[in-house]
Amino acid sequence: MTLRCLFVDFNSYFASVEQEDRPALRGKPVGVVPVLAETTCCIAASIEAKEYGIGTGTLVSEARAKFPDIELVEARPARYVEVHHRLMDAIGDCIPHGKAESIDEVPCWLIGRERRRDNAVAIAEAIKRRIADEFEWLRCSIGIAPNKFLAKTASDMRKPDGLTVLEATDLPQSLLTLELNDFCGIGPSMLQRLHAAGIRTSAQLCAASRERLRLVWGSVEGERFWMQLHGHDLPERRIVRGSIGHSHVLGPELRNFDGARSVLFKLLAKAAMRMRKDGLLARGLSIRMRFVGLDKRFERDLPFAPIDDTPALLHLLGQQLASLRRAIDSGRWNPHRHPPLSVAVTLTGLEEAGCQSGELMPGRRRDRDVSRVIDAINRKYGNNSVYFGAMQQAVALDAAPMRIPFQHVPETEHEEDAVTRKRHAGPSAADAGSNELWLLRERQTRKMAENAHRQARQRPSPSAASVTRPPKAGVGGWTDRNRHPDPPTAGETGQLF
């Protein structure tokens, strides 16, 4: 049985990038959080923090209890993607690599003489040297094995900065010291199934027959797991995406109905943009909202004919959220006592576009055209350079920014918000000049308004009988004789045309 895969796993990646960029953090417990708030949790932890039991998902309050002086750093997804591509180039200088499993995991395929143990080890050591030449702090662990499953398992066996080789002669004895949940594919629910089947150790797992594991898994996946565990190299399965969704834990300033509504609109617009980019249509929409102090959640699942345009999806979302507004008006929900905590939207029932007939209604064609024009503008000038008015509060507060999901490396130029990019880049000279001009005009307008109100107070007020129309409004007393309809209230999307 030959070696086929070299698997590179970067150690505590997000936290290590922060320590790379900020030398003062090196050697210290560091937690990376989505927002700088005590109510959130760590999405990554440094190697030093893990020694205190702090890891992914640890609440900030729990992290402080375990190590009061932990350094909390706000996540910078765009920076992590940038460093990821530099690391891919470094690995590519040593060996061609496959598609990244995630932002911090990369399988590389061995061919020909590379499959000999000494040559594979030499390649792994070259990768480590190449990364060490370019980065001061970033390091990786590497596993080499007959298939990707075992190579990934091997990369986790010696951390940090380890190198582990598993050959046929090493199996299964090299795996017997592992816990069951150390194997890829065994999560909490599968662990319960294995325990119920009498499998509680790695030795029992390796000794189990193929048929027994199929019964435990309840499908052919149990047989696939058995074959990979015993070193067989299986072809990659074609994964068909069934949904696209986003979720966000609301910051304190957004824990109200309008804030939650604005974030939901932003998340749905983002999911719709990703769906169109992949050439897909959605047949359903799932909405979820959790509340502080309530076990009951707001849940809606809507089926509909295949669509992909943002206006139609936002309209459906707005209709469902209207019931929450009615709950506030009727007193059935008190948002001050039980404010919204987190929100999520998911587009479901995805299918490829192009298999449906064209739109008959001109309004529907217009909405699809508008969506594509907005996508083109945002691709050129930054995501959410143009957006729907219902998203205003979320965009202004930079809520629900770009995140890095599992098994997907986002494209920064398409998914990072323009507001986030400007905030991290800092103001340019041109921006500074524009801001000064804006402040000057703001002061001038404020002065004009104060003068107008002062003059109004000095004039004698007319008698009630002589007042036939409301006084003119605006700085200087001007107004539009033919008044336009009232503009949409905050948080609502008005007509585009």
N, C-alpha and C positions, 0 to 999 in steps of 0.2 A: 504494500500500500504506500503510495508516493505522497509527497508533500505538494499541495496544490494552491494553498492560499496563505498569504501574509497579511495579517489584519493589524492596522494601526489605530490605536485608541489614545486620544490626547487626554491627559490627566486633569480632572477638575477644570475643564476648558474655560468656561466663562470667567471663573475666579482667577485662573492663571493668566488670562489676557489682561485682567485688571492689574495683577501684580507685575506683569511685564511692562505695562505702561506707567505704573506708579511704583517705583522701587521702595517707597516707604511702606508699602503693604506687604513686601516679601517677608516670608517667615511668620506672618501673623494670621490668625484666624479671620477669614474674610467671608462674608455672605453677600451674594448678589441678589437683589430684590427688584421686582418690577417697578415699585414706587417707594419713595422714602416715607413710609408710614408704619406705625407700630402694629397695624391691623393686618398687614400682609404676611407673606411667607417667603422663605428663601427659594429661589429657583436654581441656585447653584451654591456650592460651598467649596472653599479651598481645602487642600489636603490637610492643613493645620486645623481647620474647623472640624473636619470629619473625625479627627482624633478626640474631640469632645462630644461626639455623637450628633453633630449638626450636619444635616444633609439636605437634599432636595425635598421640599415640602415642609421643612421645619418652620413653625411660626416664629416671627421675630421675637415675641415675648418668651417663647421657649428657648430660642437661641441665646437671648440675653441671660436667662436663668442658668443656662449651662456654661456660658462664658460672658460675663458682663461687659468686657472690653472688646467684644467682637466688632470688627469694622464692617459696616453696611454700605454697600456701593450700589447705586442705581444702574440697572442693566443698560448696555449700549449695543443693541442688536446689530446695527450697521457696522460697528467696529469689529464685532465677532465675525461677521461675514467677510469683511475685508481681510482679516488675519487668516481666516479659513482658506481663502483663495491663495494667499502667499504660502501657506503650508502645503496645499495641493501642488503648487509649482515646485516646492522643495522635494516632495515625494516623487514627483514626475521626473526630476533630474536623476533619480536612482532606479526607478522602475515604473513602467506604465501602470496606472491604477484604475480601478473600476469606479463606478458611480458611488459617491459618498453615501453611506448608510444614513448618516445624519451629519450635523455640522462638526462633530468631533470623532467620527468613526469612518475609516476608509479601508475597504478590502482591496488587496492587490493580488493579481493572479500570476502564479509562477508557471513558466513553460520551459521545456527543454532541460538544459543543465541547471537552471535556476532551482529545480526541484530537489537537487542534492542538498543534504543538510548543511554542509559547510558553505555552499554558495548562497543558500537562503539566509543563513546567519550573517554572512558578509553583507548581503543587501540590507538586512535589518540594521546592522551597525552603521552602514553608510547613511541610511535615512536619519538615524539618531545624530550622527556627526553633522549632516547637512542642516538639520533643524537647530542644533546647538551653535552652528556658525552664524545663523541669521537671527536667532533670538537668544536673549540672555537667560530667561526664566522658563519659557515653555519647554515641556518635555513630553514624551509619549511612551506608552507601553505597547509592545508588539507581541503578537501570538502567531505561530506558524504551525499549520496542521494540514491533514489531508482534505479538509473541507472548511467552508466558511464558518459553519456552526462551531466546530472545535477550535478554529483559529480565534474566533471572538471569545470563546470561553478561556482559551489560553492567555489572551491579552489581559484578562481580569485577574489572573492567578498571581501575578507579581507586580504590585503597584507600590509606589510610582516608579516610572522609568525602568520597567522590567522587560525581559525578553525570555519567552517560554516557547519551547518546541515540543510538540506532541506528535510522535510517530506511531506507527502501528504497534511497535513493540512496547510503547508506553501505555497502551490501553489495555484494560480500564484502570490499572492500578494508580496512575497519576491523577485520576478523577475522584478517587475514593475519599479524599479529605475534604471535598467540597460539600456545601450544603445544597439541598435540593433547589432552593431559589437562587443559587448561583448560576444555574443553567438558563440560557436564553429560552424564553417561551414558558417558563414556570413562574406564574404570578400567584397572588393569594388564592384565587378560586381554584386554579389547577393544583396548588399545593394541598388544598382541602380534599380534592378528588384523590390524589395520590395517597394521602393519609387514610382516607376511607377504604382504599384498596389494599391497605397494609404495607405501603411503600413509604418508609420514613427516612431512609438513608440513601446516599449515593450508591453504596454497594448493592442495595436491593434494587435500585433503579437500573443499574447496569446489568444486573442478573435477570431482570424481567424479560419475558419473551415478547416478540413482536405482537403476537395476538393479545397478550395481556395489556400492553400499552394502548393498543387500538380500543380495547374495551374501556380503559380509563379515560381516554380522550373522547370516546364516543364517535370517532370518525377515523378516516384514513390518516389524519394528522398524527395520530399515535404511532402509526407505522413509519411515517416520515421521520418523526423524532427518533425512533429506535435506530433507523438506518443511519442518520446523521451522527447519533451518539456512538455508533460503532465504526465510524470513519468513512462511510459511503458518501460519494459526491453526487448530489441530486441536482437536476436542472432547476433553474430559478422558476418560480411560479409567476405567471402573469397576473398582476394585481389590477383589478378593475375598481376605480374609485367610485364609491357609491354616495359620497356626501362631501360637502365643503362647509366648514363652519368656523366661527370665532367666538371666544368668550372673554370676559373681562371682569375683574374685581374692581368695583367702583371706589374711587377715592372719596374722602370725606366730603369734598365740595360737590360731588355729584350724587350723593345719596338722598335723592328726592325724585319725584316722578319725572319732572322735566329733564333732569340730568340723566336718569336711566334711559328715558326715551331717546334722548339725543345720542347716547352711546350705542343703543341698539340700532338706530338708523345708520350710524357710521359703520358698525360691524357688518350689517347686511349689505351696505353699498360695497364694502371691501370684498365680501364673499362673492357678490355678483360680478365684480370686476375680475376676480380670479377665475370664476366659472367661464366667463366669456373668453378670457385668455386661453383657456384649455379647450375651447370649442365645444362647450357642453350646455345643456338645458336642464332645468330643474322641474320636477313634478310635485315638489312638496316643500314646506317651510315649517321648521320647528322653532319655537320661541320658549325660552326658559328665563325665569327670574327668581332669585332667592332673596329672602328678607331677613333682617336682623331680628332674632328672637322668635321666629316662626318656623315650624317644621314644614308647614304647607307651602308649596311653591306655585308660582304662576306658570302654567304650562299650556301651550297651544300647538296643535299639529294640523296643518292645513294641506289638503291635496288640491291640485289644480292641473290644468292642461300645461304642457311644457312651455316655459317662458325663460327668458334670460335678461330682460330689460329692467334696469334699476327702478324707474318710476312705478311700474306695476307692482314690484315686490315691496317697495316702500309703502305704497297705498294699502296693500294687504296687511303689512305690519301695523300701520297706523290704525286700521279698523280694529284689530285685536287689542291694541293698547287702549282704545277708547273705553273698554269695559273697566280698566283700572281707574280711569278718570271718573267714571260713574260711581265706582266703589268709594272714591274719596268724597264725592259730593253727597253720597247717601250715608256716609259715616261707617260703612262696612270695613274700610281700611284707613288707618291713621298713619300716614307716612312719617310723622314725627316720632311716633312710638315704635313703629316697625319699618324703618327705612329700607329701601332696596340695597342689597349687599353685592350681588353679582348678576350679570346678564349674559345670555348666550343666544346666538342664532345659528341655525344649520339649514343649508339647502340640501334637500334629499331627493332620492329618485333620479340621480343624474343620468343623462343619456347624451349621446353624441348629437350635435346640431347637424342640420342638413338633411335629416330624414323626414322632415315635416313639410307640409305645404306652406306657402307664403301667407302673409297676413292679408285679410280682406279689409279690415277696418283701417282707415287712414290714421286714426289716433294711435293705434298699436304700432304701425310702421314708424310714426314720428317718435314714439317713446324709444324704440329700438335704435333709431338713428341718433337720437340725443345721447343715449348711453354710450354709443361708439365714439361720438365726437368728444364726450367728456373723457373717455378712456385715452383717446389720442392726445388730448391736451395734458392730462396728468402724466402720461408717459414721457412727454417732452419736458415739462416744467416741474415735475415732482408730484407725488400722489396727494390728492386733495388740494391741489392748486385751485381747482374748480370743484365745488361740491353742492349738494342740496341744502337748502336753508335749515331743514330740521336737524342737521348735523352740527350747526354752528357752535353750540356750547361745547360739545365734545372736541371739535377741531380747535377751538380757541384755547382750551385747557390742555391740549395735546394728550387727551385721554385715548386709551386703546391704541397705542402706537404699534409699530411693527414688532412682532414677536417671532421667535425662532421655534417652530414646532418640531416634534420628533419626525424623523425620516423625510425631512424637507428642508432644503437650504433656500431661503427666500432670495429673490432678486432685489437688491437694495434700491436700484434706480426705479423700480416699478412699485415697490411696496412701502418704502419709507416715506412718511408724511413730509411735506415741504416744511411744515412748522418745526418738526423735529430736526430736520436737516439744518435749518437756519439756527436753531437753538444750540446745536452741538458745534456748528462751524463758527459761531460768533458773528457779530455785526461787521460788515465790510465798510470801507470808507464811503462808498456810495450810499449804503444803508444809513450810516451815521448822518450824512448830509441830508438825506430824506427825512430822517427822524427830527433833525433840528428844524427843518422847514415846517414839518407838521406841528411841532410844538409852538413855533412862532405863530402860525395861523390859528392854532387853538387858543393862544393867549389873546390874539386880536379879536377873535370871535367872542370870547368870554367878556372882553372889555366892552364890545359893542352891545352885548346883551345886557350888561350891567347898566350902561347908559340909557338904553331903551326902557328898562324897568324903572329907573330913577325918574325919567321924564313922565312915564305913565303915572307914577304916584303923585307927581306935582300937579298934574292936570285935574281939574274938578271932575268928580264922577257924575255922569249924566243921571237924570231921574229915571225911575223904572219905566215911566210911560214913553219916554223918548227912545228907549232901547228897542230897536226893531230887529236887530241882527247881532250875533255875537261879535265881540271886538276882534279886530284883525290880529293875527298871530305872527310870530316870527321876528327875527332881529330886524329893526328898522320899520316894523309895522306892515310888511308886505304879506300877502296871502294869495292863494289861487282862487279866482272868482268861481271857476267850475271845479268843485272839489271832486277828487278821485275817490273811488271806494276805499274803505279802510284797508290798510295792508294786513297781511297775515300776522297773527300773533306769534310771539317767540316760540320756536320749536316746531312750527308748521311749515310745510313746503307749499309755496304758492304756485300759480301757473307760470310756466316758462314762456308762453307765447300768448 
